[in-house]
Amino acid sequence: MDFVRHLLVFLHLLGMALLIGTLMLQLKAGKDAPLNKGWLHGSALQLVTGIALMLLAPLTHQDYNHVKLGVKLLVLVVIGVLAVLYVTKERAPRWLPQTLGGLVVLNVGLAVFWA
């Protein structure tokens, strides 16, 4: 069971890296570029692996701060909803990449600094 937990943590971190990488690609693409689909993939990977880690907690004897996870889930849902709303548009609003990037950095900060 420990291997499964480590695999999920690994995939969860890859999802975070995908979101940061997508931010870099989005900023490089320019202000009039469409929203990169990496936002959807990264947020979905984070969501699925995060929920799986929470559900496996009793089996792996892990004790998580549920308030912290709820706040992180809320931030991730906002990222996902914004991505879903704007990924089909021809051009993303100018404020969107910075907002999504700020939310990703906020989520990473919550994960690291909230005990």
KEKE-3310 file (N, C-alpha, C; in steps of 0.2 Angstrom, whole numbers, plus 5000, padded with zeros to 4 digits):
npx = (5004:5010:5018:5008:5003:5015:5016:5005:5008:5019:5013:5004:5013:5018:5007:5006:5018:5015:5005:5013:5022:5013:5009:5021:5022:5010:5013:5023:5017:5010:5000:4988:4985:4976:4969:4980:4978:4984:4981:4969:4972:4982:4976:4966:4973:4979:4967:4962:4972:4974:4962:4962:4973:4967:4957:4964:4970:4966:4969:4983:4987:4989:4987:4978:4976:4960:4954:4964:4965:4953:4953:4963:4957:4946:4953:4959:4948:4943:4953:4951:4938:4939:4948:4940:4930:4936:4945:4940:4938:4943:4953:4962:4957:4967:4970:4969:4980:4989:4981:4978:4991:4994:4985:4989:5002:4998:4991:5002:5010:5001:5001:5015:5017:5007:5004)
npy = (4994:5006:5008:5012:5024:5032:5032:5039:5051:5055:5056:5067:5077:5078:5083:5096:5101:5100:5110:5122:5122:5123:5136:5143:5140:5146:5160:5162:5161:5172:5187:5186:5173:5157:5148:5136:5118:5111:5116:5110:5097:5096:5101:5091:5080:5083:5084:5071:5063:5069:5067:5053:5051:5056:5047:5035:5037:5032:5018:5019:5024:5038:5055:5068:5086:5091:5104:5111:5103:5105:5119:5119:5111:5119:5130:5123:5119:5131:5134:5124:5126:5139:5136:5127:5135:5144:5137:5134:5146:5158:5167:5169:5179:5193:5194:5181:5171:5175:5175:5162:5156:5163:5157:5143:5145:5149:5137:5128:5135:5134:5120:5118:5127:5127:5119)
npz = (5000:5003:4992:4982:4988:4987:4973:4970:4976:4968:4955:4959:4961:4948:4942:4947:4942:4929:4928:4932:4921:4910:4913:4910:4896:4892:4895:4886:4874:4872:4873:4866:4864:4863:4877:4884:4884:4893:4906:4909:4909:4919:4931:4932:4934:4946:4954:4954:4959:4971:4978:4978:4986:4998:5000:5002:5014:5027:5025:5024:5035:5037:5042:5038:5037:5036:5034:5027:5016:5010:5007:4998:4988:4984:4978:4968:4961:4956:4947:4938:4934:4928:4918:4910:4906:4897:4888:4876:4869:4857:4860:4875:4890:4894:4908:4913:4912:4921:4933:4934:4935:4948:4956:4956:4961:4974:4978:4979:4989:5000:5001:5005:5016:5025:5040)
capx = (5000:5015:5020:5003:5003:5021:5015:5000:5011:5023:5008:5001:5018:5019:5002:5008:5024:5012:5002:5018:5025:5008:5009:5027:5020:5005:5016:5028:5013:5008:4993:4982:4985:4971:4971:4983:4974:4988:4977:4964:4976:4986:4971:4962:4978:4979:4961:4961:4977:4973:4956:4964:4977:4963:4953:4968:4973:4965:4973:4990:4989:4990:4982:4978:4972:4955:4953:4969:4964:4947:4955:4967:4952:4943:4958:4960:4941:4943:4958:4948:4932:4942:4951:4935:4926:4940:4949:4937:4938:4949:4958:4960:4957:4973:4971:4968:4986:4992:4977:4979:4997:4994:4981:4994:5007:4994:4990:5009:5011:4997:5004:5021:5018:5002:5006)
capy = (5000:5011:5010:5016:5031:5035:5033:5045:5058:5056:5059:5073:5082:5079:5087:5102:5103:5102:5117:5127:5121:5126:5143:5146:5140:5151:5167:5163:5161:5179:5189:5185:5166:5153:5145:5130:5113:5109:5118:5105:5090:5097:5102:5085:5075:5085:5083:5064:5060:5072:5063:5046:5051:5057:5041:5030:5039:5027:5012:5020:5027:5045:5059:5074:5092:5092:5111:5113:5100:5108:5125:5117:5108:5125:5133:5119:5119:5138:5134:5120:5130:5144:5132:5124:5141:5148:5134:5134:5152:5159:5171:5170:5186:5195:5193:5174:5167:5177:5173:5154:5155:5165:5151:5138:5146:5149:5130:5126:5138:5131:5113:5118:5131:5126:5113)
capz = (5000:5003:4985:4979:4991:4984:4966:4969:4977:4962:4950:4961:4960:4941:4940:4949:4938:4923:4929:4931:4914:4906:4914:4906:4889:4891:4895:4880:4868:4871:4876:4862:4862:4866:4883:4883:4887:4899:4912:4910:4911:4925:4936:4932:4937:4953:4957:4954:4963:4978:4981:4979:4992:5004:5001:5005:5021:5033:5024:5024:5042:5036:5045:5034:5039:5031:5032:5022:5009:5008:5004:4992:4983:4982:4974:4962:4957:4953:4942:4933:4931:4923:4912:4906:4903:4893:4884:4869:4866:4852:4864:4883:4892:4897:4915:4914:4913:4928:4938:4935:4938:4955:4960:4956:4966:4980:4980:4981:4995:5005:5002:5009:5022:5030:5043)
cpx = (5004:5017:5014:5002:5009:5019:5010:5003:5015:5018:5005:5007:5019:5013:5003:5014:5020:5008:5007:5021:5020:5008:5015:5025:5015:5008:5020:5023:5010:5001:4987:4981:4979:4974:4974:4979:4978:4985:4972:4967:4979:4981:4967:4967:4979:4973:4960:4966:4976:4967:4958:4968:4972:4959:4957:4971:4972:4969:4981:4992:4991:4985:4983:4974:4967:4953:4957:4967:4957:4948:4958:4962:4948:4947:4958:4953:4941:4947:4954:4942:4934:4944:4945:4931:4930:4944:4946:4937:4944:4955:4957:4961:4964:4975:4971:4974:4989:4988:4978:4985:4997:4990:4985:4999:5004:4994:4997:5011:5007:4999:5010:5021:5013:5003:5000)
cpy = (5006:5013:5014:5023:5035:5037:5039:5051:5060:5059:5066:5079:5083:5084:5095:5105:5104:5108:5123:5127:5125:5134:5146:5146:5145:5158:5167:5163:5168:5180:5187:5177:5163:5150:5138:5124:5110:5111:5113:5099:5091:5097:5095:5080:5077:5083:5075:5061:5063:5068:5056:5046:5052:5051:5035:5032:5034:5020:5013:5024:5034:5049:5066:5080:5093:5099:5113:5110:5103:5115:5124:5115:5114:5129:5129:5119:5125:5137:5129:5123:5135:5141:5130:5130:5144:5144:5133:5141:5153:5163:5171:5177:5187:5194:5185:5170:5169:5175:5166:5153:5157:5160:5145:5139:5146:5142:5127:5128:5135:5124:5113:5121:5130:5119:5109)
cpz = (5000:4996:4981:4982:4988:4977:4965:4971:4971:4957:4952:4960:4952:4939:4941:4944:4931:4923:4928:4924:4909:4907:4910:4899:4888:4890:4889:4874:4867:4873:4872:4860:4866:4872:4882:4887:4892:4906:4914:4913:4918:4931:4937:4936:4945:4957:4959:4959:4970:4981:4982:4985:4999:5005:5004:5012:5026:5032:5025:5031:5042:5039:5042:5038:5034:5029:5026:5016:5006:5004:4998:4986:4980:4977:4967:4958:4953:4947:4936:4930:4926:4917:4907:4903:4897:4888:4877:4866:4862:4855:4871:4885:4895:4904:4917:4916:4920:4934:4939:4938:4946:4959:4961:4961:4973:4983:4982:4988:5001:5006:5007:5015:5027:5033:5045)
residu = (MET:ASP:PHE:VAL:ARG:HIS:LEU:LEU:VAL:PHE:LEU:HIS:LEU:LEU:GLY:MET:ALA:LEU:LEU:ILE:GLY:THR:LEU:MET:LEU:GLN:LEU:LYS:ALA:GLY:LYS:ASP:ALA:PRO:LEU:ASN:LYS:GLY:TRP:LEU:HIS:GLY:SER:ALA:LEU:GLN:LEU:VAL:THR:GLY:ILE:ALA:LEU:MET:LEU:LEU:ALA:PRO:LEU:THR:HIS:GLN:ASP:TYR:ASN:HIS:VAL:LYS:LEU:GLY:VAL:LYS:LEU:LEU:VAL:LEU:VAL:VAL:ILE:GLY:VAL:LEU:ALA:VAL:LEU:TYR:VAL:THR:LYS:GLU:ARG:ALA:PRO:ARG:TRP:LEU:PRO:GLN:THR:LEU:GLY:GLY:LEU:VAL:VAL:LEU:ASN:VAL:GLY:LEU:ALA:VAL:PHE:TRP:ALA)
# end
